[in-house]
Amino acid sequence: MIPLTDTTVRASFINASRKEVADLTLPADFEAIEWDRLDLLGWRDPKLGRRSYAVIPTLEGGLLGLLFRHPGSRPRTRAQCSWCNDATLPNDVVLYNAKRSGKAGKNGDTLSSLICEDFQCSANARRPPKTWYEGFDVEEARQVQIAELQLRSAAFATQV
């Protein structure tokens, strides 16, 4: 992922009002983020507990920022994240809701997805997969996991 600035992040949101964007709190470690290890930037707002955000690169090279509402329910530990698609997650998965952009969002339409609670998808996709058979190319499989995460997250963002 390309390095982002505060301005770039705030300008990318497609389903948030100007006030919501102005009120968002960037991750505490924003200046120390290792951008080359991320496929998307996602975080929970520490000040506004039930809000979460994700900035996702599109396949065309742009950025789509999404505001999520955390339903406040307990995490689903036996669910599969629909972005990193990992069934052996080391973290919890929750249902996140994103208001659609434009007129649909103003009418209350939302899109939901099961996503890693703290957006650990990039780290999960970079974990080496199991060696399924002799000669299995672990690095190639890892690259496929990363590419699929990028496709699934971008597809979700585009639907919003």
Backbone as ProteinMPNN parsed JSONL, in Angstrom:
{"seq_chain_A": "MIPLTDTTVRASFINASRKEVADLTLPADFEAIEWDRLDLLGWRDPKLGRRSYAVIPTLEGGLLGLLFRHPGSRPRTRAQCSWCNDATLPNDVVLYNAKRSGKAGKNGDTLSSLICEDFQCSANARRPPKTWYEGFDVEEARQVQIAELQLRSAAFATQV", "coords_chain_A": {"N_chain_A": [[0.857, -1.176, 0.0], [0.47, 2.258, -0.716], [2.115, 4.946, 1.035], [0.105, 6.918, 3.207], [-1.351, 10.118, 3.976], [-2.713, 12.239, 6.555], [-4.505, 14.023, 5.323], [-4.992, 12.732, 2.854], [-6.228, 10.376, 3.733], [-8.577, 11.377, 4.971], [-9.82, 12.575, 2.779], [-10.62, 10.424, 1.265], [-13.015, 9.197, 2.014], [-16.19, 7.82, 1.269], [-18.69, 7.306, 2.249], [-19.347, 8.852, 4.415], [-20.252, 11.711, 6.344], [-19.166, 15.161, 6.191], [-18.768, 16.081, 8.785], [-18.506, 13.662, 10.205], [-16.131, 12.728, 9.075], [-14.403, 14.778, 9.848], [-14.448, 14.371, 12.588], [-13.177, 11.945, 12.964], [-10.661, 9.867, 14.446], [-7.355, 9.281, 13.829], [-5.347, 6.247, 13.636], [-3.398, 5.503, 16.579], [-0.712, 4.915, 16.133], [-0.133, 6.014, 13.644], [1.923, 7.46, 12.305], [3.994, 5.634, 12.388], [3.355, 3.476, 10.828], [3.936, 0.59, 8.883], [3.797, 0.718, 5.728], [4.307, -0.906, 3.515], [3.612, -3.409, 4.342], [0.918, -3.565, 4.384], [-2.328, -4.056, 2.972], [-4.613, -2.771, 3.128], [-5.828, -0.067, 5.103], [-7.098, -0.241, 8.212], [-9.008, 0.545, 11.134], [-10.217, 0.852, 14.508], [-12.109, 3.407, 16.023], [-10.871, 4.959, 18.811], [-12.063, 6.937, 20.368], [-14.699, 7.136, 19.585], [-16.233, 4.668, 20.149], [-17.989, 2.771, 18.703], [-17.464, 3.122, 16.075], [-15.667, 2.372, 13.131], [-13.043, 2.359, 10.695], [-11.944, 2.049, 7.295], [-9.515, 2.26, 4.794], [-9.208, 1.61, 1.529], [-7.31, 0.51, -1.191], [-8.231, 0.835, -4.605], [-8.673, -1.244, -7.512], [-8.056, 0.253, -9.677], [-6.228, 2.046, -8.811], [-7.017, 4.102, -7.135], [-8.363, 5.368, -3.995], [-10.645, 4.227, -1.548], [-12.415, 5.251, 1.148], [-14.037, 3.961, 3.98], [-16.64, 4.224, 6.334], [-17.484, 2.397, 9.105], [-19.99, 0.895, 11.135], [-19.858, -0.513, 14.21], [-21.545, -3.196, 15.456], [-21.654, -3.668, 18.185], [-22.045, -6.093, 19.288], [-20.989, -9.272, 20.647], [-17.822, -10.621, 19.56], [-17.535, -12.957, 16.839], [-16.152, -15.865, 17.15], [-15.953, -18.187, 15.71], [-16.331, -17.703, 13.083], [-15.64, -16.935, 9.619], [-13.503, -14.607, 8.173], [-14.563, -12.473, 5.635], [-12.914, -11.034, 4.018], [-10.051, -11.637, 4.297], [-10.419, -14.304, 4.238], [-9.679, -16.442, 5.845], [-9.827, -19.376, 7.571], [-8.629, -20.216, 9.865], [-8.238, -18.251, 11.822], [-6.299, -16.139, 13.994], [-7.567, -14.289, 15.472], [-10.604, -12.487, 16.451], [-13.753, -12.267, 14.669], [-16.101, -9.944, 13.449], [-19.372, -8.63, 12.665], [-19.494, -6.073, 10.496], [-21.041, -3.007, 9.587], [-21.647, -0.961, 6.818], [-22.728, 2.123, 5.736], [-24.269, 2.741, 2.661], [-22.971, 4.684, -0.067], [-23.981, 7.924, -1.318], [-27.357, 8.514, -2.518], [-28.629, 6.129, -1.787], [-27.479, 5.486, 0.693], [-28.361, 7.649, 2.184], [-30.982, 6.963, 2.337], [-30.877, 4.942, 4.112], [-29.794, 2.483, 3.397], [-27.583, -0.237, 3.816], [-24.489, -2.113, 3.789], [-23.178, -5.16, 4.779], [-20.569, -7.096, 6.343], [-18.622, -9.898, 7.436], [-15.758, -9.328, 9.181], [-12.337, -9.238, 10.192], [-11.917, -8.347, 13.554], [-10.158, -6.219, 14.391], [-9.185, -5.444, 11.948], [-7.067, -7.132, 10.963], [-6.447, -8.312, 8.594], [-4.422, -7.971, 6.581], [-2.099, -8.888, 7.875], [-2.902, -11.518, 8.374], [-3.179, -12.539, 5.767], [-0.55, -12.525, 4.984], [0.657, -14.479, 6.465], [2.46, -17.509, 6.263], [1.004, -20.145, 4.403], [-0.255, -23.482, 5.154], [1.794, -26.296, 4.337], [0.691, -28.231, 1.933], [1.33, -30.436, 0.402], [4.142, -32.335, -0.795], [6.505, -30.336, -2.354], [4.854, -28.169, -2.536], [4.373, -24.791, -3.21], [4.938, -22.483, -1.025], [5.429, -19.707, -0.898], [4.324, -18.738, -3.294], [1.639, -19.402, -2.854], [1.149, -17.741, -0.68], [1.379, -15.228, -1.889], [-0.829, -15.373, -3.563], [-2.869, -15.408, -1.622], [-2.595, -12.786, -0.63], [-3.17, -11.256, -2.946], [-5.832, -12.048, -3.367], [-7.06, -11.044, -1.049], [-6.775, -8.306, -1.554], [-8.405, -8.069, -3.826], [-10.977, -8.896, -2.823], [-11.483, -7.047, -0.718], [-11.417, -4.624, -2.136], [-13.554, -5.051, -3.894], [-15.713, -5.128, -2.101], [-15.603, -2.487, -1.103], [-16.15, -1.072, -3.438], [-18.786, -1.826, -3.886], [-20.077, -0.487, -1.857]], "CA_chain_A": [[0.0, 0.0, 0.0], [1.248, 3.491, -0.74], [1.983, 5.711, 2.282], [-1.0, 7.875, 3.222], [-1.281, 11.242, 4.906], [-3.975, 12.573, 7.204], [-5.358, 14.646, 4.311], [-5.382, 11.703, 1.89], [-7.179, 9.487, 4.403], [-9.854, 12.071, 5.163], [-10.423, 12.853, 1.467], [-11.007, 9.186, 0.59], [-14.277, 8.622, 2.506], [-17.31, 7.918, 0.331], [-19.981, 7.065, 2.91], [-19.344, 9.589, 5.683], [-20.487, 13.15, 6.223], [-17.985, 15.984, 6.493], [-18.59, 16.103, 10.238], [-17.97, 12.362, 10.61], [-14.73, 12.679, 8.651], [-13.657, 15.709, 10.705], [-14.394, 13.826, 13.94], [-12.454, 10.679, 13.076], [-9.35, 9.85, 15.078], [-6.44, 8.371, 13.136], [-4.72, 5.282, 14.55], [-2.379, 6.09, 17.455], [0.622, 4.695, 15.566], [-0.241, 6.364, 12.227], [3.224, 7.877, 11.766], [4.927, 4.505, 12.398], [2.797, 2.355, 10.065], [4.764, -0.007, 7.832], [2.851, 0.707, 4.618], [4.584, -1.995, 2.588], [3.056, -4.642, 4.902], [-0.54, -3.416, 4.431], [-3.121, -4.06, 1.749], [-5.657, -1.804, 3.45], [-5.666, 0.522, 6.431], [-8.346, -0.324, 8.953], [-8.842, 0.757, 12.568], [-11.387, 1.211, 15.317], [-11.938, 4.733, 16.601], [-10.843, 4.814, 20.265], [-12.925, 7.927, 21.013], [-16.092, 6.886, 19.201], [-16.174, 3.223, 20.253], [-18.703, 1.904, 17.761], [-17.09, 3.466, 14.701], [-14.417, 1.849, 12.592], [-12.759, 2.926, 9.387], [-11.013, 1.328, 6.43], [-9.139, 2.915, 3.547], [-8.902, 0.47, 0.673], [-6.92, 0.848, -2.566], [-9.033, 0.217, -5.654], [-7.881, -1.899, -8.549], [-7.667, 1.298, -10.628], [-5.197, 2.883, -8.21], [-7.577, 5.118, -6.254], [-8.609, 4.98, -2.604], [-12.014, 4.358, -1.058], [-12.506, 5.217, 2.597], [-15.346, 3.513, 4.449], [-17.01, 4.34, 7.738], [-18.246, 1.23, 9.55], [-20.616, 0.892, 12.446], [-19.66, -1.775, 14.917], [-22.852, -3.444, 16.071], [-21.578, -3.754, 19.636], [-22.256, -7.464, 19.743], [-19.762, -10.015, 20.928], [-17.171, -11.155, 18.362], [-17.843, -14.325, 16.431], [-14.845, -16.498, 17.074], [-15.963, -19.341, 14.811], [-16.684, -17.241, 11.747], [-14.534, -16.741, 8.69], [-13.449, -13.254, 7.63], [-14.861, -12.502, 4.204], [-11.852, -10.347, 3.271], [-8.826, -12.449, 4.231], [-10.907, -15.648, 3.923], [-8.879, -17.378, 6.613], [-10.659, -20.131, 8.508], [-7.839, -20.493, 11.071], [-7.873, -16.915, 12.306], [-5.81, -15.976, 15.357], [-8.295, -13.157, 16.033], [-12.056, -12.572, 16.351], [-14.415, -11.709, 13.506], [-17.379, -9.326, 13.801], [-20.17, -8.132, 11.553], [-19.399, -4.621, 10.333], [-22.051, -2.423, 8.708], [-21.237, 0.275, 6.158], [-23.801, 2.827, 5.049], [-23.935, 2.921, 1.245], [-22.724, 6.072, -0.433], [-24.989, 8.584, -2.131], [-28.777, 8.529, -2.156], [-28.979, 4.87, -1.115], [-27.07, 5.62, 2.084], [-29.264, 8.604, 2.835], [-32.238, 6.24, 2.555], [-30.659, 3.945, 5.147], [-29.264, 1.224, 2.884], [-26.256, -0.586, 4.315], [-23.86, -3.339, 3.322], [-22.512, -5.751, 5.938], [-19.62, -8.166, 6.07], [-17.838, -10.416, 8.561], [-14.39, -8.861, 8.981], [-11.492, -9.334, 11.387], [-12.343, -7.296, 14.48], [-9.256, -5.07, 14.346], [-8.687, -5.346, 10.574], [-5.775, -7.815, 10.877], [-6.471, -9.076, 7.342], [-3.124, -7.94, 5.892], [-1.187, -9.796, 8.587], [-3.376, -12.883, 8.166], [-2.877, -12.947, 4.397], [0.897, -12.664, 4.846], [1.135, -15.673, 7.158], [2.676, -18.624, 5.328], [-0.023, -21.182, 4.512], [0.215, -24.841, 5.413], [2.364, -27.026, 3.206], [-0.321, -29.244, 1.71], [1.928, -31.617, -0.214], [5.563, -32.167, -1.108], [6.688, -29.47, -3.516], [3.9, -27.051, -2.458], [5.06, -23.504, -3.226], [4.363, -21.678, 0.046], [5.513, -18.279, -1.228], [3.33, -18.461, -4.331], [0.332, -19.452, -2.2], [1.039, -16.526, 0.142], [1.126, -14.125, -2.818], [-2.224, -15.529, -3.991], [-3.685, -14.952, -0.489], [-2.519, -11.311, -0.592], [-3.903, -10.742, -4.108], [-7.26, -12.278, -3.153], [-7.489, -10.062, -0.047], [-6.896, -7.019, -2.236], [-9.591, -8.134, -4.689], [-12.213, -8.96, -2.042], [-11.722, -5.785, -0.005], [-11.738, -3.6, -3.135], [-14.894, -5.344, -4.392], [-16.652, -4.682, -1.07], [-15.591, -1.018, -1.083], [-16.814, -0.61, -4.658], [-20.229, -2.041, -3.709], [-20.603, 0.527, -0.951]], "C_chain_A": [[0.894, 1.226, 0.0], [1.084, 4.225, 0.59], [0.89, 6.775, 2.157], [-0.716, 8.993, 4.209], [-2.662, 11.44, 5.528], [-4.959, 13.117, 6.166], [-5.872, 13.616, 3.309], [-6.431, 10.776, 2.487], [-8.537, 10.161, 4.485], [-10.569, 12.335, 3.835], [-10.984, 11.606, 0.795], [-12.402, 8.675, 0.961], [-15.442, 8.9, 1.567], [-18.665, 7.767, 1.013], [-20.063, 7.751, 4.27], [-19.586, 11.07, 5.41], [-19.191, 13.906, 6.523], [-17.707, 16.017, 7.989], [-17.999, 14.783, 10.729], [-16.501, 12.229, 10.244], [-13.882, 13.597, 9.534], [-13.476, 15.151, 12.11], [-13.547, 12.561, 14.078], [-11.075, 10.866, 13.693], [-8.494, 8.836, 14.334], [-5.847, 7.375, 14.13], [-3.587, 5.936, 15.337], [-0.987, 5.984, 16.85], [0.687, 5.074, 14.083], [1.107, 6.714, 11.604], [4.206, 6.717, 11.642], [4.43, 3.308, 11.579], [3.78, 1.9, 8.992], [3.867, -0.241, 6.625], [3.07, -0.461, 3.662], [4.053, -3.338, 3.09], [1.527, -4.602, 4.976], [-1.153, -3.479, 3.036], [-4.303, -3.123, 1.891], [-5.354, -1.268, 4.841], [-7.016, 0.482, 7.116], [-8.088, -0.143, 10.433], [-10.175, 1.094, 13.214], [-11.099, 2.554, 15.979], [-11.976, 4.618, 18.121], [-11.772, 5.798, 20.988], [-14.403, 7.67, 20.749], [-16.277, 5.384, 19.052], [-16.85, 2.37, 19.205], [-18.421, 2.257, 16.313], [-15.743, 2.834, 14.356], [-14.268, 2.386, 11.188], [-11.834, 1.993, 8.611], [-10.773, 2.185, 5.198], [-8.559, 1.82, 2.667], [-8.48, 0.953, -0.711], [-7.828, 0.129, -3.561], [-8.112, -0.427, -6.673], [-7.386, -0.899, -9.59], [-6.613, 2.246, -10.064], [-5.719, 3.994, -7.315], [-7.708, 4.597, -4.827], [-10.078, 5.179, -2.284], [-11.984, 4.215, 0.457], [-13.917, 4.866, 3.009], [-15.489, 3.736, 5.946], [-17.88, 3.143, 8.07], [-18.87, 1.521, 10.901], [-20.382, -0.486, 13.035], [-20.944, -2.045, 15.668], [-22.826, -3.548, 17.591], [-21.817, -5.149, 20.169], [-20.918, -8.144, 19.998], [-19.16, -10.541, 19.633], [-17.585, -12.598, 18.098], [-16.523, -15.043, 16.215], [-14.805, -17.675, 16.108], [-16.365, -18.955, 13.393], [-15.428, -17.074, 10.899], [-14.604, -15.326, 8.149], [-13.684, -13.326, 6.12], [-13.836, -11.742, 3.371], [-10.601, -11.208, 3.168], [-9.148, -13.923, 4.021], [-10.118, -16.739, 4.64], [-9.76, -18.061, 7.641], [-9.931, -20.436, 9.809], [-7.348, -19.187, 11.684], [-7.349, -16.931, 13.735], [-6.54, -14.847, 16.088], [-9.797, -13.366, 15.841], [-12.559, -11.88, 15.089], [-15.754, -11.128, 13.966], [-18.095, -8.876, 12.527], [-20.078, -6.609, 11.547], [-20.438, -4.166, 9.325], [-21.524, -1.119, 8.141], [-22.447, 0.868, 5.451], [-23.37, 2.991, 3.583], [-23.727, 4.402, 0.951], [-23.897, 6.624, -1.238], [-26.401, 8.489, -1.586], [-29.187, 7.264, -1.402], [-28.632, 4.941, 0.368], [-27.952, 6.583, 2.851], [-30.621, 7.98, 3.12], [-32.084, 5.121, 3.58], [-30.126, 2.605, 4.672], [-27.843, 0.993, 3.398], [-25.772, -1.867, 3.644], [-23.065, -3.872, 4.502], [-21.565, -6.854, 5.508], [-18.961, -8.613, 7.363], [-16.375, -10.109, 8.278], [-13.629, -9.027, 10.284], [-11.737, -8.115, 12.266], [-11.465, -6.05, 14.427], [-8.548, -4.957, 13.003], [-7.28, -5.934, 10.419], [-5.618, -8.577, 9.566], [-5.123, -9.09, 6.632], [-2.135, -8.886, 6.557], [-1.599, -11.247, 8.376], [-3.032, -13.39, 6.774], [-1.382, -13.183, 4.192], [1.477, -13.849, 5.622], [1.352, -16.781, 6.146], [1.589, -19.685, 5.504], [0.597, -22.534, 4.829], [0.817, -25.43, 4.144], [1.481, -28.25, 2.984], [0.243, -30.546, 1.129], [3.387, -31.317, -0.521], [5.684, -31.355, -2.399], [5.728, -28.283, -3.549], [4.671, -25.746, -2.352], [4.385, -22.553, -2.236], [4.358, -20.194, -0.314], [4.498, -17.901, -2.306], [1.925, -18.454, -3.734], [0.108, -18.22, -1.335], [0.732, -15.315, -0.742], [-0.313, -14.168, -3.342], [-3.162, -15.06, -2.88], [-3.734, -13.429, -0.44], [-3.338, -10.717, -1.736], [-5.415, -10.913, -3.927], [-7.827, -11.334, -2.091], [-7.7, -8.71, -0.712], [-8.142, -6.981, -3.116], [-10.886, -8.09, -3.894], [-12.51, -7.657, -1.321], [-12.086, -4.659, -0.973], [-13.149, -3.803, -3.692], [-15.956, -4.881, -3.387], [-16.748, -3.155, -1.078], [-16.321, -0.443, -2.299], [-18.332, -0.773, -4.552], [-20.862, -0.995, -2.804], [-20.896, 1.786, -1.735]], "O_chain_A": [[1.947, 1.237, 0.637], [0.025, 4.139, 1.211], [0.772, 7.442, 1.13], [0.059, 8.831, 5.152], [-3.651, 10.869, 5.068], [-6.12, 12.71, 6.139], [-7.051, 13.626, 2.956], [-7.409, 10.429, 1.825], [-9.545, 9.567, 4.105], [-11.799, 12.317, 3.782], [-11.753, 11.722, -0.159], [-12.924, 7.794, 0.278], [-15.663, 10.029, 1.129], [-19.691, 8.073, 0.407], [-20.765, 7.285, 5.167], [-19.176, 11.605, 4.38], [-18.238, 13.334, 7.052], [-16.552, 15.985, 8.413], [-17.099, 14.778, 11.568], [-15.714, 11.679, 11.015], [-12.771, 13.236, 9.923], [-12.465, 15.423, 12.759], [-13.232, 12.15, 15.195], [-10.414, 11.884, 13.488], [-8.864, 7.668, 14.221], [-5.845, 7.629, 15.335], [-2.899, 6.818, 14.825], [-0.165, 6.88, 17.04], [1.489, 4.505, 13.343], [1.393, 6.298, 10.482], [5.159, 6.804, 10.869], [5.03, 2.235, 11.637], [4.376, 2.714, 8.288], [3.241, -1.296, 6.517], [2.115, -0.953, 3.061], [4.045, -4.312, 2.337], [0.909, -5.493, 5.559], [-0.567, -3.015, 2.058], [-4.919, -2.728, 0.901], [-4.708, -1.932, 5.651], [-7.972, 1.103, 6.651], [-7.074, -0.613, 10.948], [-11.115, 1.552, 12.565], [-9.985, 2.805, 16.439], [-12.999, 4.222, 18.678], [-12.219, 5.52, 22.101], [-15.253, 7.956, 21.592], [-16.46, 4.887, 17.941], [-16.318, 1.319, 18.846], [-19.08, 1.737, 15.412], [-14.826, 2.774, 15.174], [-15.239, 2.815, 10.566], [-11.047, 1.248, 9.194], [-11.703, 2.761, 4.633], [-7.559, 1.188, 3.008], [-9.204, 1.722, -1.343], [-8.154, -1.044, -3.38], [-6.907, -0.174, -6.683], [-6.416, -1.163, -10.3], [-6.155, 3.151, -10.762], [-4.922, 4.765, -6.781], [-7.219, 3.515, -4.502], [-10.686, 6.168, -2.692], [-11.576, 3.18, 0.983], [-14.884, 5.398, 2.464], [-14.571, 3.467, 6.72], [-18.888, 2.894, 7.409], [-18.339, 2.292, 11.7], [-20.684, -1.501, 12.408], [-21.391, -1.201, 16.446], [-23.881, -3.518, 18.224], [-21.793, -5.364, 21.381], [-19.861, -7.645, 19.61], [-19.894, -10.875, 18.703], [-17.933, -13.346, 19.011], [-15.858, -14.84, 15.199], [-13.722, -18.116, 15.725], [-16.705, -19.824, 12.591], [-14.308, -17.074, 11.408], [-15.667, -14.888, 7.708], [-13.076, -14.139, 5.423], [-13.88, -11.799, 2.143], [-10.135, -11.484, 2.063], [-8.268, -14.709, 3.67], [-9.917, -17.827, 4.1], [-10.369, -17.402, 8.484], [-10.561, -20.875, 10.771], [-6.171, -19.051, 12.019], [-7.878, -17.641, 14.59], [-6.166, -14.491, 17.206], [-10.218, -14.3, 15.158], [-11.883, -11.024, 14.519], [-16.457, -11.738, 14.772], [-17.491, -8.762, 11.46], [-20.529, -5.945, 12.48], [-20.693, -4.847, 8.331], [-21.016, -0.272, 8.875], [-23.108, 0.193, 4.662], [-22.222, 3.343, 3.311], [-24.257, 5.263, 1.654], [-24.705, 5.865, -1.774], [-26.622, 8.396, -0.379], [-30.002, 7.325, -0.481], [-29.416, 4.5, 1.208], [-28.255, 6.363, 4.024], [-31.33, 8.409, 4.03], [-33.052, 4.426, 3.887], [-30.016, 1.674, 5.47], [-27.015, 1.904, 3.413], [-26.542, -2.597, 3.02], [-22.351, -3.114, 5.158], [-21.733, -7.465, 4.453], [-18.762, -7.813, 8.278], [-15.815, -10.558, 7.278], [-14.219, -8.962, 11.362], [-11.762, -6.985, 11.778], [-11.985, -4.934, 14.418], [-7.437, -4.432, 12.927], [-6.407, -5.311, 9.815], [-4.723, -9.415, 9.453], [-4.717, -10.136, 6.125], [-1.411, -9.609, 5.872], [-0.741, -12.116, 8.216], [-2.636, -14.545, 6.615], [-0.992, -13.957, 3.318], [2.65, -14.186, 5.459], [0.52, -16.979, 5.26], [1.287, -20.081, 6.63], [1.815, -22.704, 4.778], [0.405, -25.106, 3.03], [1.525, -29.199, 3.767], [-0.311, -31.623, 1.347], [3.806, -30.159, -0.504], [5.041, -31.662, -3.403], [5.773, -27.478, -4.478], [5.538, -25.611, -1.488], [3.391, -21.904, -2.561], [3.374, -19.501, -0.056], [3.879, -16.84, -2.224], [1.112, -17.594, -4.072], [-1.01, -17.71, -1.266], [-0.088, -14.472, -0.377], [-0.938, -13.127, -3.54], [-4.151, -14.382, -3.16], [-4.799, -12.847, -0.231], [-4.111, -9.783, -1.526], [-6.189, -10.027, -4.291], [-8.961, -10.873, -2.222], [-8.702, -8.042, -0.457], [-8.852, -5.977, -3.147], [-11.799, -7.339, -4.238], [-13.654, -7.202, -1.307], [-12.953, -3.837, -0.677], [-13.862, -2.83, -3.937], [-16.975, -4.31, -3.775], [-17.846, -2.597, -1.063], [-17.026, 0.56, -2.189], [-19.08, 0.055, -5.072], [-22.035, -0.656, -2.958], [-21.35, 2.778, -1.164]]}, "name": "protein", "num_of_chains": 1, "seq": "MIPLTDTTVRASFINASRKEVADLTLPADFEAIEWDRLDLLGWRDPKLGRRSYAVIPTLEGGLLGLLFRHPGSRPRTRAQCSWCNDATLPNDVVLYNAKRSGKAGKNGDTLSSLICEDFQCSANARRPPKTWYEGFDVEEARQVQIAELQLRSAAFATQV"}
